[in-house]
């Protein structure tokens, strides 16, 4: 694992760094893992500003602007921004991890031009991404922003093993509607992919990106850059002059229709170029239909795997075993189970108490049994209630040892009156007692009246 050895950083927020992919002039790029609840882990890419530039307000402002702008873009061929944070005064951008290679690596591996269908597939996808950028509007006002990417290069085009190309790196995107960029600006972007007006620090618009896309297409269909020089000064002079090399000078057998599309995109005057990136994608799709080229992500995926074998998904090996956060749920379940069992025992104890108490008094009445309750001796009626309380307190520790009163068998079952005589006594109260005729009831004793 190659990490930042100067600061000893292995985490940024809730993201765990796996390895460093690259270091540029402004930022460094990491492969990281987003960790969430449970065993959730998702590979992401993190772009963090270089520590030496963190004290430069201009670079920090540009970095914040990139995060805000890229997060507002949503297109299948643009690398998505997922999060933005700051750790130790170092801001970072979290982006989706594209499992693949950048276009410059693919071009180096082929050592020549890509097949027509695959080259046109990449060009069409990048053109659609640029069209989305150019048409982007302010999320609050809905006004067009007139965005210009200004850095369309093979290294900023990611080709995934799924067959999709994604445009990335919006660090130097500028809004032409902003007042501070009306006429001039700083020279930014790679020299070999600059438009003439960009090299001369003139006003930029979407046709500047059209020119850069034409340079990428030149490399896709010929396997070589158009602008080459012995020094940066010479290279900058050629770019400013708008020098043009026909693709047929590099690849004599190139399709003439492809050459004409590239030539129009690379005209030095912006007024003569394609008006927008979608015009390029429409021209390539029409040509592909005429030539029978299949513009397919599946074909691009197969071609990429044939050139650069798929290394497989990112291997995530945590240095410290993680505790699965599902354990608290298990603990909560166990606690709930114990609470239910405890409440069940309490209910059972109360049931035993009520059952014994009620059964001792009403059992013979309800069941019509002539036998006395087993825990209540006739000789000691006041001692019966404590027995159920002992059972309720310790239901498992009741000793079956008989007491002397309980051990003595009951000789006369008539000791406890059955319910029938009591019902007869209640009926006798409702009826007047009959007296013998001629006998004055007032002379009788009170018990016989």
One Martini backbone bead per residue (centre of mass of N, CA, C, O) as a GRO file, in nm:
protein
  449
    1UNK     BB    1   0.092   0.039   0.027
    2UNK     BB    2   0.059   0.370  -0.100
    3UNK     BB    3   0.126   0.645   0.096
    4UNK     BB    4   0.141   0.922   0.292
    5UNK     BB    5   0.450   0.977   0.442
    6UNK     BB    6   0.447   1.278   0.547
    7UNK     BB    7   0.153   1.246   0.718
    8UNK     BB    8   0.032   0.956   0.777
    9UNK     BB    9  -0.213   0.893   0.587
   10UNK     BB   10  -0.512   0.657   0.587
   11UNK     BB   11  -0.739   0.881   0.625
   12UNK     BB   12  -1.058   1.032   0.496
   13UNK     BB   13  -1.258   1.025   0.707
   14UNK     BB   14  -1.459   0.747   0.588
   15UNK     BB   15  -1.187   0.697   0.425
   16UNK     BB   16  -0.982   0.438   0.296
   17UNK     BB   17  -0.668   0.403   0.200
   18UNK     BB   18  -0.488   0.210  -0.044
   19UNK     BB   19  -0.370   0.387  -0.298
   20UNK     BB   20  -0.157   0.544  -0.521
   21UNK     BB   21  -0.186   0.654  -0.852
   22UNK     BB   22  -0.122   0.978  -0.860
   23UNK     BB   23   0.081   1.276  -0.949
   24UNK     BB   24   0.042   1.613  -0.983
   25UNK     BB   25   0.057   1.963  -0.994
   26UNK     BB   26  -0.212   1.977  -0.781
   27UNK     BB   27  -0.265   1.662  -0.734
   28UNK     BB   28  -0.378   1.359  -0.579
   29UNK     BB   29  -0.439   1.004  -0.636
   30UNK     BB   30  -0.679   0.772  -0.496
   31UNK     BB   31  -0.750   0.465  -0.358
   32UNK     BB   32  -1.059   0.387  -0.197
   33UNK     BB   33  -1.280   0.336   0.094
   34UNK     BB   34  -1.613   0.317   0.166
   35UNK     BB   35  -1.749   0.327   0.492
   36UNK     BB   36  -2.017   0.163   0.656
   37UNK     BB   37  -2.263   0.003   0.750
   38UNK     BB   38  -2.149  -0.269   0.845
   39UNK     BB   39  -2.005  -0.418   0.539
   40UNK     BB   40  -1.971  -0.158   0.391
   41UNK     BB   41  -1.805  -0.135   0.060
   42UNK     BB   42  -1.653   0.123  -0.159
   43UNK     BB   43  -1.499   0.211  -0.429
   44UNK     BB   44  -1.284   0.499  -0.468
   45UNK     BB   45  -1.192   0.830  -0.569
   46UNK     BB   46  -0.921   1.050  -0.459
   47UNK     BB   47  -0.880   1.407  -0.462
   48UNK     BB   48  -0.586   1.580  -0.349
   49UNK     BB   49  -0.437   1.837  -0.245
   50UNK     BB   50  -0.144   1.965  -0.223
   51UNK     BB   51   0.030   2.074   0.044
   52UNK     BB   52   0.190   2.314  -0.104
   53UNK     BB   53  -0.110   2.436  -0.209
   54UNK     BB   54  -0.292   2.493   0.050
   55UNK     BB   55  -0.174   2.809   0.080
   56UNK     BB   56  -0.315   2.870  -0.196
   57UNK     BB   57  -0.593   3.040  -0.275
   58UNK     BB   58  -0.623   2.980  -0.580
   59UNK     BB   59  -0.617   2.669  -0.564
   60UNK     BB   60  -0.843   2.630  -0.359
   61UNK     BB   61  -1.061   2.769  -0.525
   62UNK     BB   62  -1.040   2.578  -0.769
   63UNK     BB   63  -1.109   2.319  -0.613
   64UNK     BB   64  -1.389   2.403  -0.518
   65UNK     BB   65  -1.504   2.456  -0.802
   66UNK     BB   66  -1.477   2.169  -0.907
   67UNK     BB   67  -1.663   2.031  -0.703
   68UNK     BB   68  -1.920   2.196  -0.759
   69UNK     BB   69  -1.942   2.139  -1.062
   70UNK     BB   70  -1.916   1.826  -1.085
   71UNK     BB   71  -2.164   1.765  -0.895
   72UNK     BB   72  -2.378   1.893  -1.115
   73UNK     BB   73  -2.301   1.658  -1.296
   74UNK     BB   74  -2.513   1.431  -1.511
   75UNK     BB   75  -2.348   1.160  -1.676
   76UNK     BB   76  -2.248   0.859  -1.819
   77UNK     BB   77  -1.968   1.027  -1.943
   78UNK     BB   78  -1.922   1.122  -1.635
   79UNK     BB   79  -1.749   1.159  -1.364
   80UNK     BB   80  -1.852   1.127  -1.049
   81UNK     BB   81  -1.941   1.320  -0.770
   82UNK     BB   82  -1.985   1.229  -0.416
   83UNK     BB   83  -1.771   1.416  -0.254
   84UNK     BB   84  -1.669   1.659   0.009
   85UNK     BB   85  -1.361   1.756   0.184
   86UNK     BB   86  -1.168   1.800   0.501
   87UNK     BB   87  -0.816   1.739   0.600
   88UNK     BB   88  -0.602   1.927   0.743
   89UNK     BB   89  -0.645   2.163   0.519
   90UNK     BB   90  -0.724   1.929   0.300
   91UNK     BB   91  -0.879   1.904   0.023
   92UNK     BB   92  -1.136   1.675  -0.114
   93UNK     BB   93  -1.235   1.443  -0.377
   94UNK     BB   94  -1.511   1.228  -0.444
   95UNK     BB   95  -1.514   0.957  -0.672
   96UNK     BB   96  -1.569   0.750  -0.900
   97UNK     BB   97  -1.473   0.425  -0.978
   98UNK     BB   98  -1.290   0.337  -1.265
   99UNK     BB   99  -1.268   0.031  -1.424
  100UNK     BB  100  -0.959   0.100  -1.584
  101UNK     BB  101  -0.838   0.324  -1.833
  102UNK     BB  102  -0.670   0.546  -1.995
  103UNK     BB  103  -0.633   0.652  -2.317
  104UNK     BB  104  -0.322   0.671  -2.318
  105UNK     BB  105  -0.273   0.372  -2.246
  106UNK     BB  106  -0.420   0.250  -2.487
  107UNK     BB  107  -0.244   0.385  -2.707
  108UNK     BB  108   0.024   0.258  -2.613
  109UNK     BB  109  -0.063  -0.043  -2.645
  110UNK     BB  110  -0.127  -0.034  -2.960
  111UNK     BB  111   0.078   0.131  -3.141
  112UNK     BB  112  -0.180   0.278  -3.270
  113UNK     BB  113  -0.463   0.260  -3.407
  114UNK     BB  114  -0.783   0.231  -3.382
  115UNK     BB  115  -1.047   0.103  -3.461
  116UNK     BB  116  -1.308   0.250  -3.600
  117UNK     BB  117  -1.532   0.168  -3.403
  118UNK     BB  118  -1.380   0.229  -3.135
  119UNK     BB  119  -1.299   0.522  -3.195
  120UNK     BB  120  -1.593   0.624  -3.241
  121UNK     BB  121  -1.705   0.550  -2.964
  122UNK     BB  122  -1.528   0.738  -2.796
  123UNK     BB  123  -1.592   1.005  -2.944
  124UNK     BB  124  -1.898   1.007  -2.894
  125UNK     BB  125  -1.894   1.000  -2.583
  126UNK     BB  126  -1.729   1.261  -2.544
  127UNK     BB  127  -1.920   1.447  -2.699
  128UNK     BB  128  -2.164   1.407  -2.510
  129UNK     BB  129  -2.027   1.514  -2.258
  130UNK     BB  130  -1.964   1.799  -2.367
  131UNK     BB  131  -2.254   1.881  -2.424
  132UNK     BB  132  -2.341   1.878  -2.130
  133UNK     BB  133  -2.148   2.095  -2.034
  134UNK     BB  134  -2.237   2.326  -2.233
  135UNK     BB  135  -2.559   2.300  -2.131
  136UNK     BB  136  -2.523   2.394  -1.860
  137UNK     BB  137  -2.699   2.499  -1.566
  138UNK     BB  138  -2.815   2.673  -1.324
  139UNK     BB  139  -2.966   2.548  -1.035
  140UNK     BB  140  -3.119   2.827  -0.953
  141UNK     BB  141  -3.178   2.998  -1.239
  142UNK     BB  142  -3.123   2.845  -1.534
  143UNK     BB  143  -2.875   2.959  -1.649
  144UNK     BB  144  -2.640   2.964  -1.871
  145UNK     BB  145  -2.281   2.904  -1.834
  146UNK     BB  146  -2.068   2.832  -2.054
  147UNK     BB  147  -1.890   2.586  -2.049
  148UNK     BB  148  -1.531   2.499  -2.027
  149UNK     BB  149  -1.296   2.264  -1.999
  150UNK     BB  150  -0.977   2.295  -2.136
  151UNK     BB  151  -0.891   1.950  -2.089
  152UNK     BB  152  -0.894   1.768  -2.357
  153UNK     BB  153  -0.762   1.445  -2.300
  154UNK     BB  154  -0.657   1.124  -2.279
  155UNK     BB  155  -0.602   1.141  -1.959
  156UNK     BB  156  -0.929   1.250  -1.928
  157UNK     BB  157  -1.001   0.955  -2.038
  158UNK     BB  158  -1.204   0.693  -1.937
  159UNK     BB  159  -1.175   0.333  -1.983
  160UNK     BB  160  -1.383   0.084  -1.932
  161UNK     BB  161  -1.455  -0.259  -1.904
  162UNK     BB  162  -1.761  -0.191  -1.989
  163UNK     BB  163  -1.728   0.035  -2.244
  164UNK     BB  164  -1.690   0.317  -2.102
  165UNK     BB  165  -1.661   0.662  -2.141
  166UNK     BB  166  -1.495   0.916  -1.928
  167UNK     BB  167  -1.508   1.232  -1.820
  168UNK     BB  168  -1.253   1.431  -1.660
  169UNK     BB  169  -1.128   1.685  -1.504
  170UNK     BB  170  -1.250   2.009  -1.373
  171UNK     BB  171  -1.017   2.219  -1.278
  172UNK     BB  172  -1.034   2.434  -1.556
  173UNK     BB  173  -1.308   2.525  -1.560
  174UNK     BB  174  -1.506   2.769  -1.740
  175UNK     BB  175  -1.715   3.053  -1.724
  176UNK     BB  176  -1.821   3.270  -1.973
  177UNK     BB  177  -2.034   3.433  -1.784
  178UNK     BB  178  -1.812   3.542  -1.632
  179UNK     BB  179  -1.666   3.850  -1.574
  180UNK     BB  180  -1.354   3.752  -1.523
  181UNK     BB  181  -1.383   3.594  -1.835
  182UNK     BB  182  -1.419   3.768  -2.104
  183UNK     BB  183  -1.113   3.783  -2.256
  184UNK     BB  184  -0.903   3.683  -2.045
  185UNK     BB  185  -0.639   3.442  -1.949
  186UNK     BB  186  -0.493   3.180  -1.840
  187UNK     BB  187  -0.263   2.937  -1.922
  188UNK     BB  188  -0.439   2.627  -1.967
  189UNK     BB  189  -0.305   2.327  -2.029
  190UNK     BB  190  -0.206   2.121  -2.270
  191UNK     BB  191  -0.025   2.204  -2.539
  192UNK     BB  192  -0.110   1.968  -2.747
  193UNK     BB  193  -0.444   2.055  -2.668
  194UNK     BB  194  -0.458   2.337  -2.786
  195UNK     BB  195  -0.603   2.609  -2.886
  196UNK     BB  196  -0.526   2.895  -3.036
  197UNK     BB  197  -0.695   3.084  -2.843
  198UNK     BB  198  -0.576   2.957  -2.586
  199UNK     BB  199  -0.272   3.023  -2.640
  200UNK     BB  200  -0.359   3.347  -2.670
  201UNK     BB  201  -0.566   3.428  -2.445
  202UNK     BB  202  -0.858   3.409  -2.536
  203UNK     BB  203  -1.163   3.372  -2.596
  204UNK     BB  204  -1.391   3.125  -2.483
  205UNK     BB  205  -1.559   2.823  -2.599
  206UNK     BB  206  -1.697   2.532  -2.712
  207UNK     BB  207  -1.495   2.528  -2.963
  208UNK     BB  208  -1.244   2.460  -2.799
  209UNK     BB  209  -1.332   2.164  -2.739
  210UNK     BB  210  -1.359   2.078  -3.032
  211UNK     BB  211  -1.059   2.097  -3.096
  212UNK     BB  212  -0.963   1.894  -2.881
  213UNK     BB  213  -1.127   1.657  -2.997
  214UNK     BB  214  -0.981   1.654  -3.268
  215UNK     BB  215  -0.705   1.571  -3.144
  216UNK     BB  216  -0.805   1.302  -3.027
  217UNK     BB  217  -0.899   1.183  -3.298
  218UNK     BB  218  -0.630   1.187  -3.438
  219UNK     BB  219  -0.510   0.972  -3.237
  220UNK     BB  220  -0.718   0.745  -3.274
  221UNK     BB  221  -0.680   0.718  -3.609
  222UNK     BB  222  -0.335   0.728  -3.602
  223UNK     BB  223  -0.148   0.708  -3.324
  224UNK     BB  224  -0.089   1.034  -3.320
  225UNK     BB  225   0.018   1.331  -3.271
  226UNK     BB  226   0.004   1.644  -3.410
  227UNK     BB  227   0.169   1.795  -3.193
  228UNK     BB  228   0.520   1.848  -3.258
  229UNK     BB  229   0.831   1.908  -3.069
  230UNK     BB  230   1.143   2.004  -2.922
  231UNK     BB  231   0.977   2.236  -2.776
  232UNK     BB  232   0.766   2.446  -2.611
  233UNK     BB  233   0.805   2.692  -2.784
  234UNK     BB  234   0.751   2.556  -3.057
  235UNK     BB  235   0.477   2.440  -2.981
  236UNK     BB  236   0.334   2.710  -2.917
  237UNK     BB  237   0.370   2.834  -3.198
  238UNK     BB  238   0.205   2.622  -3.355
  239UNK     BB  239  -0.057   2.661  -3.205
  240UNK     BB  240  -0.098   2.967  -3.257
  241UNK     BB  241  -0.094   2.921  -3.581
  242UNK     BB  242  -0.263   2.660  -3.660
  243UNK     BB  243  -0.139   2.403  -3.732
  244UNK     BB  244  -0.175   2.145  -3.995
  245UNK     BB  245  -0.217   1.786  -4.006
  246UNK     BB  246  -0.290   1.544  -4.200
  247UNK     BB  247  -0.385   1.224  -4.141
  248UNK     BB  248  -0.266   1.106  -4.417
  249UNK     BB  249   0.036   1.167  -4.335
  250UNK     BB  250   0.025   0.922  -4.121
  251UNK     BB  251  -0.242   0.776  -4.266
  252UNK     BB  252  -0.304   0.683  -4.581
  253UNK     BB  253  -0.568   0.475  -4.520
  254UNK     BB  254  -0.765   0.669  -4.442
  255UNK     BB  255  -1.068   0.774  -4.414
  256UNK     BB  256  -1.193   1.048  -4.573
  257UNK     BB  257  -1.430   1.111  -4.379
  258UNK     BB  258  -1.264   1.124  -4.124
  259UNK     BB  259  -1.074   1.349  -4.217
  260UNK     BB  260  -1.295   1.568  -4.253
  261UNK     BB  261  -1.390   1.578  -3.958
  262UNK     BB  262  -1.117   1.657  -3.836
  263UNK     BB  263  -1.061   1.911  -4.006
  264UNK     BB  264  -1.305   2.078  -3.904
  265UNK     BB  265  -1.228   2.073  -3.597
  266UNK     BB  266  -0.917   2.209  -3.684
  267UNK     BB  267  -0.987   2.486  -3.731
  268UNK     BB  268  -0.860   2.795  -3.645
  269UNK     BB  269  -1.145   2.906  -3.680
  270UNK     BB  270  -1.424   2.892  -3.489
  271UNK     BB  271  -1.639   2.962  -3.716
  272UNK     BB  272  -1.555   2.686  -3.893
  273UNK     BB  273  -1.647   2.498  -3.704
  274UNK     BB  274  -1.806   2.322  -3.511
  275UNK     BB  275  -2.057   2.431  -3.302
  276UNK     BB  276  -2.062   2.134  -3.171
  277UNK     BB  277  -2.025   1.820  -3.039
  278UNK     BB  278  -2.283   1.689  -3.163
  279UNK     BB  279  -2.193   1.714  -3.459
  280UNK     BB  280  -1.975   1.499  -3.439
  281UNK     BB  281  -2.149   1.257  -3.348
  282UNK     BB  282  -2.336   1.264  -3.594
  283UNK     BB  283  -2.119   1.219  -3.813
  284UNK     BB  284  -2.013   0.945  -3.703
  285UNK     BB  285  -2.281   0.787  -3.704
  286UNK     BB  286  -2.335   0.814  -4.007
  287UNK     BB  287  -2.074   0.678  -4.100
  288UNK     BB  288  -2.116   0.407  -3.953
  289UNK     BB  289  -2.374   0.331  -4.107
  290UNK     BB  290  -2.236   0.324  -4.389
  291UNK     BB  291  -1.986   0.122  -4.300
  292UNK     BB  292  -2.078  -0.083  -4.057
  293UNK     BB  293  -2.026   0.024  -3.782
  294UNK     BB  294  -2.011  -0.082  -3.445
  295UNK     BB  295  -2.138   0.104  -3.173
  296UNK     BB  296  -2.001  -0.060  -2.893
  297UNK     BB  297  -1.940  -0.142  -2.567
  298UNK     BB  298  -1.871  -0.440  -2.603
  299UNK     BB  299  -1.646  -0.402  -2.813
  300UNK     BB  300  -1.471  -0.215  -2.638
  301UNK     BB  301  -1.428  -0.417  -2.411
  302UNK     BB  302  -1.289  -0.638  -2.576
  303UNK     BB  303  -1.056  -0.465  -2.676
  304UNK     BB  304  -0.937  -0.387  -2.402
  305UNK     BB  305  -0.883  -0.679  -2.304
  306UNK     BB  306  -0.685  -0.742  -2.543
  307UNK     BB  307  -0.474  -0.518  -2.457
  308UNK     BB  308  -0.577  -0.498  -2.137
  309UNK     BB  309  -0.600  -0.690  -1.898
  310UNK     BB  310  -0.807  -0.774  -1.654
  311UNK     BB  311  -0.729  -0.749  -1.305
  312UNK     BB  312  -0.974  -0.691  -1.160
  313UNK     BB  313  -1.086  -0.615  -0.881
  314UNK     BB  314  -1.059  -0.447  -0.606
  315UNK     BB  315  -0.854  -0.507  -0.336
  316UNK     BB  316  -0.972  -0.553  -0.001
  317UNK     BB  317  -0.741  -0.501   0.281
  318UNK     BB  318  -0.771  -0.487   0.594
  319UNK     BB  319  -0.564  -0.413   0.863
  320UNK     BB  320  -0.830  -0.404   1.041
  321UNK     BB  321  -1.064  -0.563   1.181
  322UNK     BB  322  -1.398  -0.543   1.146
  323UNK     BB  323  -1.687  -0.452   1.306
  324UNK     BB  324  -1.991  -0.557   1.287
  325UNK     BB  325  -2.282  -0.361   1.322
  326UNK     BB  326  -2.483  -0.611   1.376
  327UNK     BB  327  -2.434  -0.674   1.679
  328UNK     BB  328  -2.632  -0.480   1.819
  329UNK     BB  329  -2.879  -0.626   1.708
  330UNK     BB  330  -2.824  -0.890   1.856
  331UNK     BB  331  -2.822  -0.766   2.137
  332UNK     BB  332  -3.109  -0.658   2.123
  333UNK     BB  333  -3.241  -0.932   2.086
  334UNK     BB  334  -3.140  -1.059   2.350
  335UNK     BB  335  -3.265  -0.852   2.539
  336UNK     BB  336  -3.556  -0.898   2.447
  337UNK     BB  337  -3.564  -1.197   2.521
  338UNK     BB  338  -3.511  -1.158   2.824
  339UNK     BB  339  -3.753  -0.976   2.877
  340UNK     BB  340  -3.968  -1.179   2.790
  341UNK     BB  341  -3.887  -1.402   2.989
  342UNK     BB  342  -3.921  -1.233   3.245
  343UNK     BB  343  -4.217  -1.165   3.194
  344UNK     BB  344  -4.310  -1.456   3.178
  345UNK     BB  345  -4.235  -1.531   3.470
  346UNK     BB  346  -4.415  -1.323   3.602
  347UNK     BB  347  -4.679  -1.424   3.480
  348UNK     BB  348  -4.651  -1.711   3.589
  349UNK     BB  349  -4.647  -1.635   3.888
  350UNK     BB  350  -4.921  -1.496   3.893
  351UNK     BB  351  -5.076  -1.738   3.791
  352UNK     BB  352  -5.008  -1.922   4.025
  353UNK     BB  353  -5.121  -1.746   4.247
  354UNK     BB  354  -5.412  -1.728   4.135
  355UNK     BB  355  -5.462  -2.029   4.086
  356UNK     BB  356  -5.425  -2.126   4.378
  357UNK     BB  357  -5.619  -1.935   4.516
  358UNK     BB  358  -5.871  -1.995   4.347
  359UNK     BB  359  -5.857  -2.304   4.345
  360UNK     BB  360  -5.884  -2.341   4.654
  361UNK     BB  361  -6.174  -2.197   4.670
  362UNK     BB  362  -6.322  -2.290   4.368
  363UNK     BB  363  -6.266  -2.570   4.267
  364UNK     BB  364  -6.497  -2.739   4.398
  365UNK     BB  365  -6.722  -2.563   4.281
  366UNK     BB  366  -6.656  -2.585   3.971
  367UNK     BB  367  -6.599  -2.916   3.970
  368UNK     BB  368  -6.749  -3.085   4.198
  369UNK     BB  369  -6.561  -3.160   4.427
  370UNK     BB  370  -6.502  -3.347   4.742
  371UNK     BB  371  -6.216  -3.258   4.755
  372UNK     BB  372  -5.967  -3.117   4.900
  373UNK     BB  373  -5.719  -2.918   4.901
  374UNK     BB  374  -5.379  -3.004   4.920
  375UNK     BB  375  -5.291  -2.708   5.086
  376UNK     BB  376  -5.560  -2.744   5.277
  377UNK     BB  377  -5.639  -2.763   5.594
  378UNK     BB  378  -5.902  -2.785   5.813
  379UNK     BB  379  -5.746  -2.698   6.082
  380UNK     BB  380  -5.584  -2.452   5.892
  381UNK     BB  381  -5.713  -2.191   5.728
  382UNK     BB  382  -5.511  -1.937   5.781
  383UNK     BB  383  -5.241  -2.091   5.643
  384UNK     BB  384  -5.290  -2.097   5.324
  385UNK     BB  385  -5.187  -1.828   5.169
  386UNK     BB  386  -4.862  -1.856   5.187
  387UNK     BB  387  -4.814  -2.085   4.984
  388UNK     BB  388  -4.835  -1.929   4.706
  389UNK     BB  389  -4.607  -1.722   4.763
  390UNK     BB  390  -4.376  -1.930   4.756
  391UNK     BB  391  -4.423  -2.016   4.465
  392UNK     BB  392  -4.386  -1.732   4.334
  393UNK     BB  393  -4.092  -1.684   4.425
  394UNK     BB  394  -4.017  -2.021   4.405
  395UNK     BB  395  -4.105  -2.247   4.176
  396UNK     BB  396  -3.839  -2.453   4.194
  397UNK     BB  397  -3.834  -2.476   4.542
  398UNK     BB  398  -4.056  -2.674   4.598
  399UNK     BB  399  -4.143  -2.883   4.855
  400UNK     BB  400  -4.292  -3.211   4.896
  401UNK     BB  401  -4.302  -3.201   5.190
  402UNK     BB  402  -4.503  -3.300   5.434
  403UNK     BB  403  -4.719  -3.214   5.657
  404UNK     BB  404  -4.886  -3.323   5.923
  405UNK     BB  405  -5.163  -3.227   5.814
  406UNK     BB  406  -5.124  -3.341   5.521
  407UNK     BB  407  -5.065  -3.647   5.612
  408UNK     BB  408  -5.343  -3.652   5.723
  409UNK     BB  409  -5.612  -3.813   5.671
  410UNK     BB  410  -5.933  -3.781   5.570
  411UNK     BB  411  -6.208  -3.922   5.716
  412UNK     BB  412  -6.428  -3.690   5.653
  413UNK     BB  413  -6.570  -3.550   5.377
  414UNK     BB  414  -6.800  -3.376   5.543
  415UNK     BB  415  -6.625  -3.133   5.646
  416UNK     BB  416  -6.692  -3.030   5.357
  417UNK     BB  417  -6.920  -2.852   5.211
  418UNK     BB  418  -7.104  -2.863   4.963
  419UNK     BB  419  -7.265  -2.655   4.738
  420UNK     BB  420  -7.564  -2.752   4.761
  421UNK     BB  421  -7.647  -2.658   5.049
  422UNK     BB  422  -7.602  -2.355   4.991
  423UNK     BB  423  -7.821  -2.328   4.776
  424UNK     BB  424  -8.052  -2.408   4.968
  425UNK     BB  425  -8.016  -2.174   5.171
  426UNK     BB  426  -8.074  -1.946   4.968
  427UNK     BB  427  -8.365  -2.043   4.904
  428UNK     BB  428  -8.480  -2.028   5.202
  429UNK     BB  429  -8.473  -1.710   5.219
  430UNK     BB  430  -8.701  -1.652   4.990
  431UNK     BB  431  -8.884  -1.829   5.177
  432UNK     BB  432  -9.131  -1.883   5.379
  433UNK     BB  433  -9.184  -2.014   5.678
  434UNK     BB  434  -9.352  -2.285   5.786
  435UNK     BB  435  -9.639  -2.328   5.992
  436UNK     BB  436  -9.838  -2.430   6.208
  437UNK     BB  437 -10.152  -2.454   6.267
  438UNK     BB  438 -10.243  -2.235   6.530
  439UNK     BB  439  -9.955  -2.108   6.551
  440UNK     BB  440  -9.774  -1.872   6.707
  441UNK     BB  441  -9.488  -1.722   6.589
  442UNK     BB  442  -9.411  -1.535   6.835
  443UNK     BB  443  -9.360  -1.795   7.033
  444UNK     BB  444  -9.118  -1.854   6.888
  445UNK     BB  445  -8.819  -1.891   6.825
  446UNK     BB  446  -8.601  -1.725   6.621
  447UNK     BB  447  -8.494  -1.991   6.469
  448UNK     BB  448  -8.828  -2.081   6.397
  449UNK     BB  449  -8.971  -1.843   6.230
   0.00000   0.00000   0.00000
